[in-house]
Amino acid sequence: MSTAVSKKNKIIIFMCCHKQYETVPPLCEPIQCGAALNPPIDGICRDNAGDNISHKNREYCELTAHYYAWKNIDADYYGFCHYRRFFAADGCTGRPYITKGELSEKKRKLLLRDEDYWRELVSAYEIIAPNSEDMGISAGKHYCTSKYHYAEDLHLFLEILAEKVPRLTDTAKKYLSQNRQFFCNMFIMDKAHFLEYCEILFDALKEFDCRKKKHGNFQSDRTDGYLGEIFTGIYITYCRENGAKIKELPRLDAGSSVKKRISYTLFPPESKRRFTAKRIVKALGGKQNV
């Protein structure tokens, strides 16, 4: 598809923020998540305008930006990244994602390219997702054994999803029983898929909120956001099963600490070293993921 044709599409990629940021990738628009609960970040869009659930940000995390876009924005493609987690250009790495500190101008051009590159790439697909990552255990087991996550929440959400959208049941079971996962609630979708994604997810979470058990601390009560991440993986898998044209791209974590960069150099995603370290942590009784 030529750039001239792709420019006909209205593409908006919200970069979810809760504090000041350094980098704004091509086609991205910063949006303050949880703006109803926090002092404003000057000069950017806020998720508390129009029809919104900004006040639920402590439970929904970046999903408040998804809801805002769903209810208030008309576009041909909708995307979401984070103020330090972006989509990287195709072919720039062989790993699922890259960790970097401050990005030099040269690194930005290599990893993030320019607006024309993204317009043409986005317009060629129905869904763009971050590379799925093999965690060495099933997606369902990974959720249930992760810190601040509870098996009962996942089971309740799946029960509600089966009640409301039974056609997703087999896909949900398939996704949760295999080892590859999509993380960070990041994606770019065409309008039809995004509207369907939001209709299903927010209807299911509304019912979940009526029936869920509060766990009593800030991290564990971010459950709606955690479940949104699981649903994103289920939905992308469902779309792939039904013939959607999907592209996976590396994820770039910018502004990473030295500790994190060393950790992911020593224990790269999908490496035997990482799987071995995770098994050791588990044997010692830990729930924190390596």
N, C-alpha and C positions, 0 to 999 in steps of 0.2 A: 504494500500500500504506500502510495506516495505521501510525502509530507503535506502537499497541497490538499489532498483528500482528508488526511487525518486531522487537519486544523478545523474542519467542519464540526468535529466533535467537541462538546463542552466537557472538559475533564477537570475535576477538582479533587485534589488529594489533600486531605486535612492532616496537618502535622500536630498531633496531640501534645499539649504542653501543660505543665502546672507551675513552671517557673521560667525565668529568662532562658533564652536559647542562643546558640552560636551559629548554627548552619541551617539554611532553608534550601532544601533540594529543589531542582526544577519542577514546576507545576504544583508545588506544595504551598498551602496556605496555613499558617499557624492558627490554632484554635485553643483557647484556654478551657481546659476541662475542669468541671467543678467551680465555675466562675461564681455561682450563687453562694458558695461557701468560703470564698477567699478574696483577698484584695485583687483588683484588676491588674492584668498585665497590659500596659499601655500599647495601643496601636495595633491590636490584633482582634480577630473575631472571638466571641465568647459563646459558650454553649448554653447560656441562660436567657437567650432571646427567643421570641416566638414560642411555639409549642416545645417544651423541653422537660428534661428530668435532671437538670444540673444539680439539684439538691440531693440527688441519690448517688453522687459521684463516689462517696466513700464505699459504697457497695458495688457500684457498676463500673468503676474505674473509667477507662477510655470509652466504654460503651455509651456514655452520655454524649460524646461527640457523634457517634454513629446515629443515635436517636435524633439529635439536632439536625444532622444532614438529611435523615429520612423525612422528617416533618417539615423542614424549612427550605431545602435547597433543591432546585431542579437542574439536573445535569444529565449528560449521556453516560458518564463514567464517574463512579465515586470511589475514592481510595482513602486509606488511613495508614499513617506511619507514626513515629514518635519523635520527640525533639532530639533524641540521640540514637534512634533506631530507624534506619532507612532501607529502601530497596537499593541494591547495588546493580550496576549494569551487568547484563548477560555476558558470561564468559570471562569475567575479571578474576575469578578464583575457582578452584575445584572443591572448595569447602562449602558447607551449608551456610555459614556466615563468617564474617570477618570482624575482628576487634581492632580498633585503632584509637589512638589518642587524639590530639588536635589534628585536624585535617589541613595539610598544606594545599595551596592552590593546585599544584600538580596532582595530588591525590584526589582532590575533588573532581577534577576533569576526568581522571581515569575511572573513578568509582561511580560518580554520579552523572557524568556526561552533561547533556544540555537539553533544553526544552524540546527541540525538534526530535531528538533521539527518543524521548519518552512519549511524545505524541504518536509517533509512528508505531512504537512497540505496543503501547496500550491499545491503540485502535485495531491492532491485528488479533486481539484476543478478547474473550468474554470475561475471563478471570485471570488475574495475576496474583500469585501467592508467594510467600517466602518459601525457600526450599524446605521441604519436610525433613525432619531429623530423626534418625534411628536412635532411640534412647536406650536400647538394649533390653527393655521390658515393654510390655504392652501399654498402650495409651491409657487404658482403664486402670491398670495397676500403678502406673506412674502417677496418675492423679491421686489415687487413694493412699499412696505412701509418701506423697510430697508434704512438706511442712505447711501447716495452716490449711490443709485440704482435708475434707471428710468424706468418707465413702457414702455416708447416708445422704449427703447433698447430691452427689452424682446420681445415686439410685433414684432419688425423688425427681430430679430433673428429667431423667430418662423415662420415668413412669409418666410424667406430664407430657413429654414429647410424644410418647407412644399414644396417649389418649387424644392429643390434638392433631398430630400429623403421622398417622400410622404408616404411611408410605416410607418414612425415614427409619423405621425400626430396624430393618435388616442392615441398612447402611451403618447405623449407629453401632450395632453389635460388631459389624465387620471392622469399623474404624477403631473401636476400643479394644479389640482383641489382637490387633497387629501393632508393630513397634514404631511405625513412623508417625510423627506428629507435626502439626502446623502451630507455630507459637506466635504470641504477641498481639493477637487480634489485628494483624496486618493483612491487607489485601487491596486490590483494585478490581472492581466489578462493573460490568455494564449495568444500565439502569434496571432492566428486568430482573436480573439476578439479585441486585442489591435490595430492591423492594421486597422480593420474596424472602430473602435472608432476614430482613428486619421484621417483616410481618410475623414470621414464625418465631424468631428469637424473642422479641419483646412480649409477644403474647404468652409464650412459655414462661418467661421470667416473671411476668406479672402474676401468674398463678403460683409459681414457685415462692414468690415473696409472701403470698397468703398462707402458705403451708410450711415454710422453712423453719428451722430451729436456729436461733441466734447463738453464736458460740462465745461471744463476750469479749473479744479483743479486736483491735483494728485490722490486723492482717487476716485473721480467719473470717471476718465478716465481709471481706471483699469477694465473697463467694459468687455473686452474680457475674462479676468480671471473669473469674476463673472458669465458670461454666460457659460464658460466652466464647472463651478460647477453645474449649472442647467442641462447642457447637460449630464454630468456624471450620474446624477440621472435618466434622461430620458433613457439613453442608458442601464443602469443596469436594469431598469424596463422592457425595450424592450427585453433584453436578457432573463430575468426571464420568461416573457410571452412566449418565444419561447423555453423554456426547458433547458436553460443553468443551470449548476450545480453551485450554488452561496452560499457562506458562508459569513455571517456578523460577524464581530468581534468588540469588544470595541475599542474605540480610547483612547490613553493615551496622555494627555497633560503634558509634563514634564517641569520643570523649571518655573512653574507658580508662579506668585506673590502671596503673602499672601492674598491680596485683592481678587484676582480671586478665590483662594481656599476657602476663606470664603463665597464668593458669591455663588459658586456652591454647597457648603455644605448647605447653607440656602435655596437656590432655585435650587434644583436638576433638571436635565433634565426630562421633561415629568411629573413634579409634579404639583399638584394643586396650590401650592404656587407660582411656577414660572409663570403659566398661569395667576394667579391673578395679580402678579406684572406687567406682560406685559400689561394687560388690563388697569391698573392704569396709566402706562407710556403713553399708547396710549390716554387715556382720557385727560391727561395733555398736549397733543399735541406733545409728543416726538416720534421720529422715531428710536432712538437707541434701539437695542434689549437687553433684559435682559439676 
